[in-house]
Amino acid sequence: MRPRLADSLRLMTLAAVGLPGAALAAENPWAVRATLASEYISKGTGKSDGDPAFQLDASYDFGPAYVGLFGSNADVSQGGDAELHAYVGAKPELGDVKFDLRAMVKTMPGTPDGVQSEWLELRADTTLPVAGTDLRLRVEYSPDNYAATRAAWWVEAQASRELAEDWKISAAYGAREQDGGADYRAWNAGVTWNATDRLALDLRWYDTDSHDLGENYDGRLFVSASVAF
C-alpha cells in the first residue's frame, strides 16, 4: 500500500505545480495562505505538543475543481515532526447547498522506519445557509490511517454566523471513531476577525471529553494569524 500512496503523493504534487501552464486558469486562480498558530490542532486535538505551528496552504482553482498542497510542523508520539498533504477536490453547488469534496494523500516526515507514515483521507463538506447562519456537516474517512490506526472516521457539525462586517463567530462539535486508535468527542467555539482583505485573526477554545488520554486532549486556548497572498 505504501508505494501506491507515495506515487499518488508525487503525482498530485506535480499536478499542483504544473497546472498554471495548462491554460485553464481563471482570474487569480491561486490561493496561498500562511498561518502562524499557537498550536497545530487537527480534529480537536493537539498535534505539535503544545508548540506554535507555522502552516502554508497553496491551491490552484480551475473551475469547480482544484488541487493543492498543505504543510505544517508537528510533534506526535509516533515520531512524526511535520505533516504534508497533497489534495484534489471539487466544489459543486445544488441550489443554496454547497459541497466541498476532497481527496488527500497525507504523510508525516520523521516517522521511524517500520511505522506507516502515509495515508489516504477522503473529506465531504456540505454547507447550507439557514436564517443568516451557515450550517456545515463534515465527514472524513481514512481506510488505513497513520501508524497503527486502521479505518478512521471524523464527523463534525459546525455553525457560523456574521456578527458584523469583518467579524464571524463559529462553533463545532465532532466525533472521532478509530480502529486501533482513540475514540473521543471534541468541540470548539470562537471568533474570527478579518482585519484586512489579507489578514485574518482567530481566537478559539478547544476541548474534548477525553482528558485522561493525555495533554493533547486537554482544553486549550487557540490563537492564529493567517495572511493571504
PyMOL commands that set and color helices and strands:
alter all, ss='L'
color gray80, all
select helices_A, chain A and resi 2-22+211-213+215-217
alter helices_A, ss='H'
color red, helices_A
select strands_A, chain A and resi 30-37+41-42+45-46+53-62+65-73+82-90+93-94+97-107+118-130+133-142+152-164+167-178+184-194+199-208+220-228
alter strands_A, ss='S'
color yellow, strands_A
deselect
rebuild
show_as cartoon
